[in-house]
């Protein structure tokens, strides 16, 4: 129950971040000034989403995926099946789903989860303390090294913006920004094409892009999965932790991570969201604050899950979490149909300040259909398909009267 509740919150929250990537180009997820300069309301929405959702929902999903790796194996072995072999089949099918999803929308994370999941299986038998120590060490070292590697470019950008470089260096920076703007315009023109044209272009230009993306982010995804495995082993998602420990983690993680994130937001807003710095911040600088807040969110939801499950909104969230796979991919179909060329073609026309309305609409859809569906069927449609493919048999879907 608690695991599904956390997953339900995560699948709703991830839309608040993904909406920028549906309504605009990839760079729109990094700045409120892309594809056009935003006003105060645009900056305010961007700052709010960065503080509350960005990175935290992705971290929650990664933790949950690590926990589900072990949960699936344990359940399979309890039935007398080879849980590890079935999990390998399951991850293989997930990789296929992810690749197909990438053909529809650039922001897929399923393929990354599949590849990181294969690596995480190698640590299945590791003691809990090893999972925690190894996961945290890998997480911190990866992001620290990547942040240091990008520091010269960020420093150069700040010197250019402050007028502390010579004319040639400043001209080179402006040329880089102009090239990025040109690439963004070409990217948006591609999104105005039909579905088959976009998929064909991806396959022609760089069919291995999902692999490269997974390898570029493995230092975040894999350690978070290991931590999720440790949390599962410790009984975290089953509510086995003491209430005081859950409350302390909820308060401490959320406030500490939130304060660090708010501090960076204040600096970035004052400097008008410098592009190179925002790339580094989103990818590396905010990694630890994101993890702290994700753990805080998770602990709060687990701590109060019995109370939330007794409410109508809580039951809706749990149902949305049980259908997170269908909801995640379903939102891609809904939002790309609104913004991309094969649908309404609104790409680049909806200001950031109004994108929250589309988020609310997506939340209403996920909360509205999940519970009635599960009243009639055993699983979400894509959960059922994924499980049937994994087990190699057509499982029953409709509930018996």
C-alpha positions, 0 to 999 in steps of 0.5 A: 500500500505505502509503495503504491502511494509513493509511486502514485505521488511520483507519477503525478509529480513527474508530469510537473517536470515533463510538461516543459519537455512536452510543451517546448524543446529539451532546453525548456526543462533547464530555463524559463527563458527557452524558447522565448524569454519568460516574464516574472510568472514564468520564472515563478512557476519554473522556480516552484517546479524546480523546488518541489518536483525537479529531481525529487520525483525521478529519484523517488522513481529510481528508489522504487524501481530498485525496491521493485526489482527485489519485490518481483524476485521475492514474489516469483520465488515464493511461487516456486519460479526462477525469480532472477531469470524472470526479472531478466526477461522483465527488464528486457521487455522494459528496454523495448518499451523504453526504446519505442517510447523514445521514438515518440518522445525524447524524455524516456527514462524506461530504457535507462531503468532497464539497463541500470536494472541489469547492473543492479541485479548483480548486487542482489545478494549484497548485504544491506549495509553494502548496498547503502555504502556502495550506493551513497559512495557511487552517487556522491563521487559520480556527481562530484566528479562530473561537477568538477569536470564542468566547473571551468565552463561554468566559471567561464560563462560567469566571467563572460556575463560579468564582462571580465573576459576579452572580446574574443572569448565573449564573442565565442560564447555568444556564438555558442549561444546562437548555435544553441538557439538555432539547434533549438529552433530546428528541434522544434521544427522536427516536433511539428512533423507527424509521428512517423517522420519524427521516429524515422528521423531519430532512427536515421540520426542516432539510433543508439541515443537511448544507450548513450543517455543511459550510460551518461546517467548511470551514476545517478540511476544505479546507486539510487536503485541500490539504495531502493533495494536497501530500503526494501530490505530494511522494511522501509516501504512496508512501514517497519521503520519506527514512526519517529525515524520516519518523521525525522527523515521526512522533516530533516530530508525535506527541509535540508534538501529544500533549503539547499535547493532554494539557495541555488534557485535564488542565485540562478534567478538573480543571474537570469538562469545562466545556461551552462550553470543550469545544466550543471545544477540540474545534472550534478549540483542539486543531486544530494538535495534532490535525494534528501528531499526524495527520501523526505517525501518517501518517509512522509508518505510511508509514515502517514500512508495508513491515514491517507489510504483511508481517504478518497484522495489517498485511494485515488493516489494508490490506484494511480501508483498501481498503474504508474506504467500505464499512466506514465506512458499514457501522459506521453500520448496525451501531451504529445497529442496536444503539443506535437505535430500529429495532434494539436501542434501547440509546441512552443506556443504555451507560456510556462506560466500556463503549463501548470493547467495542463499538469492539473489536467493530467493529474485529473486524468490519472486520478480519474481513470485509475481507480475505476479501471482497477475496479474492473480489471486486475492491472493497468493495461500496460502492466498486464501486457508487461507481465504477460510478456515477462511470463510468456503467457496471456494472463487474465485481466478482467476481474471475476464478478 
